[in-house]
């Protein structure tokens, strides 16, 4: 049984569709796996279209190339545009394919694709680079009917009426594993105004009944968040009205007073980018934090009454088996509500990718993009082979979630049906979506 633990809303894709529609173009959005659409539906859509725009991420690159070929075979006159982190990092690889007409190299690809489509009648260059947009308030709210909001979810959600937004774009931490910070965001952060984001929350609530929101910004900046919390409170919203969640860096959690204010305005879940509790590893990946700062952040969030979701990685090539299992031990001691363990993926055009090439760390062909799908270890570890790393990955999940004390503490906290459903979704996500992920070939 294959279960998708979460289906993440494609916010920037949805924004691009919205912008194209608002500029007078007829737009159809297709997410075939999520919408249960077959190739027959794609064939009908392609036959009627003049242009197909495809997101291109590293593990899907070869598949997208095949798709472009099939699309051209159905309609030779159709134009193809590719965007995404992989083609932004390696545009010439896509442009060498005769079935690819244009590559958009830009973080704000929602804006860039729209600008390119406007220029198609003037035969622009195939490589289209567009500067980052300064005033994000000028971008309209996402059309959540064009890109259906209710097909997407997080495993840990508390309410069925759950949706995504994005209050800011970018990050200023130079983590060596990140495919977005340098490639897509140029190491910058730009913000929507707190009033603009609050308007979107109200619109989602009043139009669709959405009462839980995840802010999908790469890093949530607390200083901006304090102003947003005050705006929400001034409009009469609190923690019983609209729940919201963020993902952020531990160094953003420094003030209990600020976190209590955010909690009062509705902030409920904080996804914390911990990555490791090994200081050597934090330094080598340029995380820009210390174990003590991570411990302080979790302590503050607990005191503020937040649900803490800690994101961690396994498979660092300089770590020993003891180092890796020590991180699991420490995160259990810190006792966040949830933890997520991911295999380290050295995406192209990142510092960790170049280090892996130089140090012969790869366990796979570093140019076989099909292997970058998180279903198998990619890099060597000091004293663990391929099977040992697989066991490590599964053990991380098992040691955190299948601990009797952890299970009992969570059962004791259930007070209503929402809590029961969250436990159910959580178990399904952990056991089928994560622990068995590398069993799927």
N, C-alpha and C positions, 0 to 999 in steps of 0.2 A: 504494500500500500504506500503510495507516494502522496504526502500531504504538504501543502504549502503553508508554512507556519504563519507567514504574513504575506500580504500582497500590497506592496507599497504604491501609493498613488503617484502617478508620474506628473508631479506638479508643474515642472517647467515645460513638459510636453503639452500639458493641458493649457498652460498659458500661451504657448505658441499657437495652438489650435484656435484659442479665443481671439488672439490678435489677428490671425488670418481671416477669421469670420467677420470681425469688426471692420476689417479693411475691404469687405465686399466679396471675399472669395467663398465659394461653396466648399465646405470642409466635412470630411467623414473621418472619424477617429476609429482605428482598429487596434485592439489588443487581443489578438486571437486566443491565447491561452486563457486569459481571464474571462473573456466574453464567450468562450466555447464556440469559436468560429473556425470553420474549416477552410481549406484552400479554394473550395468552390465559391465561397463568399468573397475571397480576395480576387478571384478571377472576374467576378461580376463588377466589383468596384474598380479594378484596374481598367476594364474595358471602357468605362465611362469617364475615367480621369485623364487629366492632362499632366498631372504632377504627383509623384509619390515622395513623401519625406519619411526617412527611416532613422531611428536612433541606433547608433552603432557603438556598442561597448565591446571590450576586448574579447570575452569568451564567445561573443556572438558574431565576431567579425567575419569569419568564413561563411557562416550561415547567411549573413546579410549579403555577402557577395553572390552567393548562389541565388538568393531571393531576387536580387537586382537582375540577374541573368534571366530568371523565369519571368519576371515582370516585363522585361524587354521582349521576350519571346511572345508574350500575349499582346503587347501593344508597343510596336517599335517606335512610335512617335512620342511616347510618354517620357517625361524628364524625371530623373532621380536625384534627390538631394540627401546627403548623409550628414549627420551631426552627432555630437557626443564626445566623450573623453578620448576614445581611441583614435578617432580620425582627427581630432584636434592635436593630439600628440604626434601622430604619424599620417599626415594628410596624403603624402605621395604614394603610400601603399594603396590607398583607395583610388586615388586619381589615375593610377596606372591601369585600372580596370576599365575597359571600354564601355561597360554597362553603368558606370557611375558618371553622372553629368556634372554634379557640383558637390563640393565639400564645404561645410560651414565650420570654421574653426573659431569657437567663441564660447565663453561661459554662459552669457545671456543668449543662448541659442533660440529662445522663444522670440526675442526681438530681431536677432540676426536673420533667421529664416524668413520672417515677414519682410524685412528690407530686401533680401535677395529676390524673393518672389515678385516684388514690385518692379525689380530691375530686369526681369527675364526677357522682356521684349527688346531690351537694349544689348543683349548678348554679353553679360558680364563675364569676368574671368572665372574659371572653374573653381579656383581656390578663393573662397570668400571669407575674409577676416573682418569682423566688425567690433568696434571698441565697446567696452562695458558701459552700460547705461547709467548715468549719474542719478537721475530722478526716478526712483522706482515707483513713486506714487502715481506716475503717469501711466503705468501699466494697469489695464483694467482687471477687475476681479475675474478669477477663473470661471468659465462657463461650466458648471458642474452637471449640466444636462448633456452638453456636447461630449464631455468626458465624464461618464457617470461616477459620482462620488461613492455610491453605496455598494460598488463591487469590490472595494478595496478596504483592507483592515489591518490592524496590528494584533498580534496574538494576545497582548496584555491589556487590550482596551477594556474599559469598564462599562461602556454603553454602546448599544448597537448603532446609534446615530453618531458615528465617528468620521472625522474628515481631516484633511491636511491643509496647511497653509505654509507660507514662508515669509517671515517678517524681515529677513535680511539675507544677503547673498555674500558668500565669501568667508575666509578665515585668514588669520595672520600668524598662525603657528606653522613652522616649516617641517612638519612630520615627514619622515623619509619615505613612508609607505603610501602617502596620500596622492591619488591620481588627479585630484581636483584643485588643490590649493594653488600650485604654480601654473599648471597647464590651463586650467579653466578660469580661475579667479585672480590670477596675477598677484597673489599674496595680499589682496585687499578685502575690506568689508564695506558694504554699502547697506543703508538702512531705509526701510519704509518708515513713514512717520507713525508714532503710536496711534494717532487719530485714524489714520488710514487703515491700519490693521484692526483696530476696534470696530471700525465701520464694517469690515469684512466679517468679523465674528458675528455682529448683529445681523448682517444680511444672511449669513448661513443659518443662523438660528431661526430667523423669522420666515425664511423662504423654504428651508428644507427640514427644520426641526433638529438641526445638528447641535448637540450639547456637549460634545467632547472633541477637542482639536489637538493635533500634534503640529507644532511649529517645526517645519523641516529645515530650518536654517542649519548650516554646518556647525556653527558655534553660536550659541545664544549669549549675547553680551548683557550682563546684569544691569549695567548703568542704564541702557535703553529699556530693559525690562521693568525697572522701577517706575519709569515714566509711563510705560504701558499699563502697569498695575494700577497706578493712580487714575489713569484715564478710564479703565474698566470700572473701578470702584465709584468714580464720579458719575458713571452712567447707571449705577445701581446694581452692578453685577458682582457676585461673590462666589464663594466656593460651592454653593448649592445650585448655581445657575449653569454656568459653562465651565466644565473642567478643561484644562489645557495642559499640555506637556511640552517639554523642550529637550534638546540634546545640547550638551555643552562641555567645556573643558573644566577640569577640577579647579583651576586657578580663578575661574569666575565665581566660585562659591567661597566668599570670604566673610560675609556679614550675616549673622543670624537675624538681625533686624530687617535687612533687605529680603531675606528668604521668607520671613513671617509675613511681610507685606505682600509678596508675590503669592504666597499660599492663601492669604485672605481674598485676593482677587480671582482665585480659581486655579492657580497652578497646582498640579496634583502629582505629576510624575516627572522626574528628572532622569534623562538618559545620560549617564556620565561616561565620558571617554577615558577610562582608566588605562586600558591597553595592557599594562603589566604592573606588578608590585615588586619588580626587581629594578633597583636604581640604575644598575649598569645598563639594562635594556632601555629604560626611560631616557637615559642620556644618549645612547646610540641611535635611537629613533628620533631624537631631537623633539621629544614631547614637550619640553619646556616646563616640567613640573618635577616635584619630588614625591616620594612615598608619604612623607609627613603631610604635604599639602593635600594629597588624595585622602588620607585619613581624616584630616581636618574638614574637608568638604563633605565627606559622608557623615561625620559627626554633626555638622551644622544642619544638613538636610534632615537627619533624623529628628533633631530637636525642633525643627520647623514643621514637622509632621508630613514630610514628603514621602512618596513612594520612590525608591531609588533603584534604577536599572543600570547596573554596571556593565559596560562593554569591555571585553578583554580579548587578547589575541594569543594564539599558541603557534609554535613552530619557528621561533626566532633562531637563526642558525648559530649564534654564539652561545646559546643557552644549553645547559646540561639538563638531563632528566630531573635532577634534584632542583635546579632553578625553576623549571616549569611547574613541578608539583608544589613547590613552595608558594608560588603565586596563588594556586588554588587554595592552599591552606590559609593564606593571609586573607583572601577575599571572604572565605567562610568566617573568619574571626571578625572581620569588619561588618559582616552580616547585612548587606543590602537586601532589599526585598527580592530582587531578581538579578541574575547575571547572565550574560551572553558571551559565549566563547566562539571566536572565529579563527579559521586558519589564516595565517599571514599570506597575502597574495601580492607578489612583487610586480605590480602593473608596469607596463612600459612607460618610459619617460619619468620614472620616479627614481629617487636616489637609491632606494633599496634594490631596484632592478639592476642598476649599474654596478652596485656593490656585489650583487649575486653573480653577475658575469665575471667581474674581476677576480672573485675569490672561489670560483667554481662551486657555488653553493647549490646550483639547480639540480633537482632530481628528474626534471623533465626537459624536453626541448624548449628553450626559452623563446623560440619563435613560433611554436605551435599554440596559437591562441585558443584552440579548443580546450587545452589543458588548464586554462585559467578560470575554471568554473567552480572552484572551492570544493570539489568532490574528492580530492586526493592531496596529500602533502606535496609541496612544490620545492621546498628547500631542505637541505640537510640540517641536522642538528648534531651537536658535539658527540653524543653517545646514544642516539636513537636512530634506528633505521626507519624505512618507510612504514612498516607494520607497527613499530614502536610509537611513531608519531600519531598514527591512526588511533591506537589504544589511548595515548595521552589525550587526544581530542575527546574521545568518548568518556574517558575517566573524569575529565573536567566537569562535564554535564552531570554525570552520575554522582560524583562526590559532592557537588553543590546541591542538586535538587532531590536526590534519592536518599538523603540523610533523614533518618527518622525524626530527629528533633525539628529539622526544617519543615517537614511535611506536617507534623503535629501543630507547630506554631501557626502555620497558615490555615489549617482547618479550624483552629480555635478562633481565628479572626473573622470567619464567615458569619455575617449577620443577615444577609438577604440574598435573593436570587441572583443579583448581579455578581455577588462574590462567588457563588457556586459556579456560574457560567465562566467567570474569569479563571477559576481553578481548572475547569474542564478544558477551555481553550489553551491554557498554559501547558497542561499535561500533554495534550495532543501536539502542540508546537514542539515541546522539548523532546518527547520520545520519538515521534514520527518525523518531525520536520528537521531536527538537529542531530540527535544521537544516531539516527540511521541514514543521515545524508550521504555519508561516504560508502554506504552499502549499495547505492544505486549506480549502476554502470550503464 
